[in-house]
Amino acid sequence: MNSAEADTDGTTAMDTSSDSDKDSKLSLGPTLSNLKSFIQAFPPDLRGEAIGSSDDIRNAHNSFARRDAFLSDPDKPKREATEDDDLFHFVAYVPHAADGCVYELDGLRAGPIKCGTYAAAESDDDPMAWLGVARKAIQDRIEKYAASEVKFNLMAVVHDKRSVLNTQLTTLKEAGFDDASEEVGSVRAQLAHEEEKRKHWAVENARRQHNYLPFCVELIKSLAASGKLPEITKKANDAALEARKKMMAAKMEEMSAAAAAKK
């Protein structure tokens, strides 16, 4: 089972977050909007099954899977994960305006976990009011791990900034501002910046999704044939060892500083 098939928690958590707030004004796009409409009347367990069975979501998720250099033997029993393996699991934190609570959604738990309450009645004036509860829950979770543990990834489901900027642009034009005005120019500059960012993301995603393994194999074979591989391998190992020593030294200094601060 490859990494994409084995670990769909991140994708499912993001999908669940986008669907959790019935009053959300997020633009989900056609794929998620159609899925949301289709599973609206489903019980929670069937909703999870529907998300996992979506070809569009599965294909998008698997397109970013790490490429395995070698095919595994299908007849060989799969190895069970141990505590020494780097396994990552994603959970989602979402507000529920109906009862003013923030919930943790974890696919490994039987149901939502209540993290705390927030002033839902004031959330229209302050849509970020629930984040204080979520922030504390996340901090409490992180503090359960060793001080040297840094393998955390925090993501947020937010509005497409282009949509917000386009709304601002429309509002300014309706208010009588022309294209030569400073206000309109500022919004257009921000829109151009957002478009440039997405072009960069498109290139980055294309590189992440491309399979470089055949190229790497041919490069290694070529280096081996030329006799340069042992020397290059030794240099790479020496550089990696030196980098690891520096990283461990920095961690030890950080831990010492933290211990001294507690005193």
C-alpha positions in Angstrom: 0.0 0.0 0.0 1.6 3.3 -1.0 1.7 6.4 1.1 -1.3 8.0 -0.6 -3.5 5.0 -0.1 -2.3 4.4 3.5 -2.6 8.0 4.7 -5.6 9.9 3.5 -6.2 11.6 6.8 -5.0 15.0 5.5 -7.3 15.0 2.5 -10.2 13.8 4.6 -9.6 16.4 7.3 -9.5 19.2 4.8 -12.7 18.0 3.1 -14.4 17.7 6.5 -13.3 21.1 7.5 -14.7 22.7 4.4 -18.1 20.9 4.9 -18.4 21.4 8.7 -19.9 24.9 8.9 -23.3 25.0 7.3 -23.1 28.8 7.1 -19.7 28.8 5.5 -19.3 31.1 2.5 -16.3 29.3 1.2 -16.3 28.6 -2.6 -15.7 24.9 -2.7 -15.5 24.5 -6.5 -17.5 22.0 -8.6 -16.0 18.8 -7.3 -16.5 19.4 -3.6 -19.8 21.3 -4.1 -21.2 18.3 -6.0 -19.9 15.9 -3.4 -21.3 18.0 -0.5 -24.7 18.1 -2.2 -24.6 14.3 -2.8 -23.7 13.3 0.8 -25.9 15.9 2.6 -28.4 13.4 3.8 -25.9 10.6 4.6 -25.0 9.6 8.1 -21.4 10.4 9.2 -19.9 7.0 8.5 -21.3 6.9 5.0 -20.0 10.4 4.3 -16.5 9.2 5.1 -17.0 6.3 2.8 -18.2 8.6 0.0 -15.2 10.9 0.4 -12.8 7.9 0.2 -14.6 6.5 -2.8 -14.5 9.8 -4.8 -12.3 9.2 -7.9 -11.6 12.9 -8.3 -10.4 13.3 -4.7 -8.5 10.1 -4.7 -6.7 10.9 -8.0 -5.8 14.4 -6.8 -4.5 13.0 -3.5 -2.5 10.2 -5.1 -0.9 12.5 -7.6 1.2 13.9 -4.8 2.2 10.5 -3.3 5.8 9.8 -2.8 7.1 7.7 -5.7 8.4 4.2 -4.6 11.7 3.3 -6.1 11.0 -0.4 -6.0 7.8 -2.4 -6.5 6.8 -4.4 -3.4 6.2 -8.1 -3.6 2.3 -8.5 -3.4 2.7 -12.0 -1.9 4.9 -10.7 0.9 3.1 -9.9 4.2 2.9 -6.1 4.9 5.1 -4.9 7.7 3.3 -3.5 10.7 4.3 0.1 11.6 6.4 0.6 14.8 7.0 3.5 17.1 10.3 4.1 15.2 8.5 4.8 12.0 7.6 8.4 11.0 3.8 8.1 10.7 1.7 11.3 10.3 -1.9 11.7 11.2 -4.1 14.8 10.5 -7.0 16.0 12.5 -9.3 19.0 11.9 -10.6 21.7 14.3 -13.9 23.3 13.3 -16.4 25.7 14.8 -20.1 24.8 15.1 -22.2 27.9 15.4 -25.4 26.1 16.4 -24.0 25.3 19.9 -21.0 27.7 20.0 -18.5 24.9 20.4 -15.2 24.0 18.7 -14.8 20.3 17.8 -11.8 18.2 17.0 -12.5 15.8 14.1 -10.3 12.7 14.1 -10.9 9.8 11.8 -9.5 7.4 14.4 -12.0 8.4 17.0 -15.6 7.3 17.3 -17.0 10.8 17.0 -16.2 14.6 17.3 -14.4 15.7 20.4 -15.5 18.9 22.1 -12.6 21.3 22.7 -14.4 24.2 24.2 -16.9 27.0 23.7 -16.8 30.4 22.1 -19.1 33.4 21.7 -21.0 32.2 18.6 -23.4 35.1 18.8 -20.5 37.5 18.3 -18.9 35.5 15.5 -20.6 37.6 12.9 -18.6 40.6 14.1 -15.5 38.5 14.8 -15.4 35.5 12.5 -12.1 34.5 14.1 -13.6 34.3 17.6 -13.4 30.4 17.7 -9.7 30.4 16.9 -8.6 31.0 20.5 -10.2 27.7 21.5 -8.7 25.8 18.5 -5.3 27.4 19.2 -5.3 26.2 22.8 -6.3 22.7 21.8 -3.4 22.6 19.2 -0.9 23.9 21.7 -2.0 21.3 24.3 -1.5 18.6 21.7 1.9 19.8 20.7 3.0 20.1 24.4 2.4 16.4 24.9 5.5 15.6 22.7 9.1 16.1 23.5 10.6 19.5 23.2 12.8 18.4 20.3 9.9 17.2 18.2 9.3 19.7 15.3 7.4 17.5 12.9 4.1 19.4 12.9 2.1 20.8 10.0 -0.6 23.4 10.4 -3.0 24.1 7.5 -6.1 26.3 7.2 -9.1 26.2 4.9 -9.7 29.8 3.9 -11.3 31.9 1.2 -9.5 32.3 -2.1 -8.0 35.8 -1.6 -8.7 36.6 -5.3 -12.5 36.3 -4.6 -12.2 38.7 -1.7 -10.1 41.2 -3.8 -12.5 41.0 -6.7 -15.4 41.8 -4.3 -13.4 44.8 -3.1 -12.8 45.9 -6.6 -16.5 45.7 -7.5 -17.4 47.7 -4.4 -14.8 50.4 -5.2 -16.1 50.8 -8.8 -19.7 51.0 -7.5 -18.6 53.7 -5.1 -17.3 55.8 -8.1 -13.6 55.0 -8.0 -12.1 54.8 -11.5 -9.1 52.7 -12.7 -6.7 55.6 -12.1 -7.5 55.8 -8.4 -5.0 54.7 -5.8 -7.5 52.4 -4.1 -8.3 50.5 -7.3 -4.6 50.4 -8.3 -3.8 48.9 -4.9 -6.4 46.1 -5.2 -5.3 45.3 -8.8 -1.7 45.1 -7.6 -2.7 42.6 -4.9 -4.7 40.6 -7.5 -1.7 40.5 -9.8 0.4 39.2 -6.9 -2.1 36.5 -6.2 -2.1 35.4 -9.8 1.7 35.2 -9.8 1.7 33.1 -6.7 -0.6 30.6 -8.4 1.6 30.4 -11.4 4.5 29.6 -9.0 2.3 27.0 -7.3 1.5 25.4 -10.6 5.2 24.9 -11.5 5.9 23.7 -8.0 3.0 21.1 -8.1 4.1 19.9 -11.6 7.6 19.2 -10.1 6.2 17.5 -7.1 3.9 15.3 -9.3 6.6 14.4 -11.8 8.3 11.0 -11.5 12.1 11.7 -11.3 13.0 8.1 -10.5 13.9 7.0 -14.0 16.2 10.0 -14.4 17.8 9.3 -11.1 18.4 5.7 -11.9 20.0 6.5 -15.2 22.2 9.2 -13.6 23.4 6.8 -10.9 24.2 4.2 -13.6 26.1 6.8 -15.6 28.1 7.9 -12.6 28.9 4.3 -11.7 30.1 3.6 -15.2 32.4 6.6 -15.2 33.9 5.6 -11.8 32.8 8.9 -10.1 30.0 7.4 -7.9 32.1 6.3 -4.9 33.8 9.8 -4.6 30.5 11.6 -5.0 28.8 9.3 -2.5 31.5 9.9 0.1 31.2 13.6 -0.3 27.4 13.5 0.1 27.7 11.3 3.2 30.3 13.6 4.7 28.1 16.6 4.0 25.0 14.9 5.5 26.9 13.9 8.6 28.2 17.4 9.1 24.7 18.9 8.7 23.3 16.4 11.2 26.0 17.3 13.7 25.1 21.0 13.4 21.4 20.3 13.7 21.9 18.2 16.9 24.2 20.9 18.3 21.5 23.5 17.6 18.9 21.3 19.3 21.0 20.8 22.3 21.6 24.5 22.7 17.8 25.2 22.3 17.0 22.5 25.0 19.6 23.9 27.3 18.3 27.5 26.8 14.7 26.2 27.5 15.8 24.4 30.7 17.7 27.5 31.9 14.6 29.7 31.2 12.4 27.4 33.4 14.9 27.8 36.3 
